Amino acid sequence: MADESDSVHDKVSKITRAGIKADDMLDMYKTWAEVYDKDMESDGYTGYRKVVRVLAESQGERRDIRVLDVAAGTGLCGQELSKLGFSNIDALDASQDMLDVAKTKNVYKNFIKEFLGTNQLDIDADSYDAVIGSGLFANGHVKPDCLEQLIRIVKPGGMICLAVREERLRTNEDCKDLKPRMTALQSEGLWERVFHETFPGYSTGLDGVVYLYKVL
Ligand SMILES: C[S@@+](CC[C@H](N)C(=O)[O-])C[C@H]1O[C@@H](n2cnc3c(N)ncnc32)[C@H](O)[C@@H]1O
């Protein structure tokens, strides 16, 4: 369990430890939700700004698109999207406690409490113009096995923009399949990569990787 006296680093390490089960992860977010934003700010977390910028740039002047923020947490991506003029945003997360904080931001239209995985989401095919997500891939969190579901709910021609802490791709067992899975989905003709970049300052001293894919 996370302890209130834990540093942000301790909390992040515990909640992404090898072998952590989804229920334990969600239990930890119960107590973390209230102070998550403050902790992330002190950790220098800015990955969510990058993923929003990349998606926004891909849209030119378009701001009326329907966006789903996946593993939205407390709504950092939604807030940033809202600042840039996006107003048709929904939030999806497996943690009610995190979604409750996201609601207070007044930037989302709909809140969807669902677990991202191989399960079929209760969302119609081709519902969204874009899916965005940051900080979702980690041990016990979202796994690459959900990518087909994300593709299913995005309209052809729509975008999926995701950011991950770079070291997780090498060190987190649950993330090691991300790059091969992304490549395989392109070979299967389901999406194509438009852009990707490794960037500094995902959080203090750590690189991130941002991926932008167009759904075919
Ligand atoms: C580190 S937080 C990131 C939140 C937000 N995107 C951000 O950038 O601050 C991870 C979030 O993913 C959610 N989450 C983890 N695994 C999930 C899954 N399989 N399906 C849906 N949400 C999940 C957690 O509940 C938590 O809110």
PDBQT file of the ligand as one rigid body, heavy atoms in Angstrom, charges set to zero:
ROOT
HETATM    1  C1  LIG A 301      -0.555   7.755 -13.953  1.00  0.00    +0.000 C 
HETATM    2  S1  LIG A 301      -2.280   8.037 -14.111  1.00  0.00    +0.000 S 
HETATM    3  C2  LIG A 301      -2.305   9.068 -15.569  1.00  0.00    +0.000 C 
HETATM    4  C3  LIG A 301      -3.498   9.948 -15.577  1.00  0.00    +0.000 C 
HETATM    5  C4  LIG A 301      -3.487  11.055 -16.655  1.00  0.00    +0.000 C 
HETATM    6  N1  LIG A 301      -3.576  10.518 -17.991  1.00  0.00    +0.000 N 
HETATM    7  C5  LIG A 301      -2.269  11.928 -16.513  1.00  0.00    +0.000 C 
HETATM    8  O1  LIG A 301      -1.520  12.099 -17.498  1.00  0.00    +0.000 OA
HETATM    9  O2  LIG A 301      -2.065  12.474 -15.419  1.00  0.00    +0.000 OA
HETATM   10  C6  LIG A 301      -2.846   6.484 -14.738  1.00  0.00    +0.000 C 
HETATM   11  C7  LIG A 301      -4.375   6.370 -14.818  1.00  0.00    +0.000 C 
HETATM   12  O3  LIG A 301      -4.666   5.205 -15.567  1.00  0.00    +0.000 OA
HETATM   13  C8  LIG A 301      -5.783   4.569 -15.014  1.00  0.00    +0.000 C 
HETATM   14  N2  LIG A 301      -5.722   3.175 -15.452  1.00  0.00    +0.000 N 
HETATM   15  C9  LIG A 301      -4.744   2.305 -15.191  1.00  0.00    +0.000 A 
HETATM   16  N3  LIG A 301      -4.986   1.138 -15.817  1.00  0.00    +0.000 NA
HETATM   17  C10 LIG A 301      -6.148   1.304 -16.480  1.00  0.00    +0.000 A 
HETATM   18  C11 LIG A 301      -6.891   0.471 -17.343  1.00  0.00    +0.000 A 
HETATM   19  N4  LIG A 301      -6.489  -0.763 -17.669  1.00  0.00    +0.000 N 
HETATM   20  N5  LIG A 301      -8.028   0.954 -17.866  1.00  0.00    +0.000 NA
HETATM   21  C12 LIG A 301      -8.439   2.223 -17.603  1.00  0.00    +0.000 A 
HETATM   22  N6  LIG A 301      -7.778   3.062 -16.784  1.00  0.00    +0.000 NA
HETATM   23  C13 LIG A 301      -6.615   2.611 -16.255  1.00  0.00    +0.000 A 
HETATM   24  C14 LIG A 301      -5.637   4.787 -13.525  1.00  0.00    +0.000 C 
HETATM   25  O4  LIG A 301      -6.857   4.628 -12.855  1.00  0.00    +0.000 OA
HETATM   26  C15 LIG A 301      -5.082   6.206 -13.482  1.00  0.00    +0.000 C 
HETATM   27  O5  LIG A 301      -6.110   7.143 -13.367  1.00  0.00    +0.000 OA
ENDROOT
TORSDOF 0
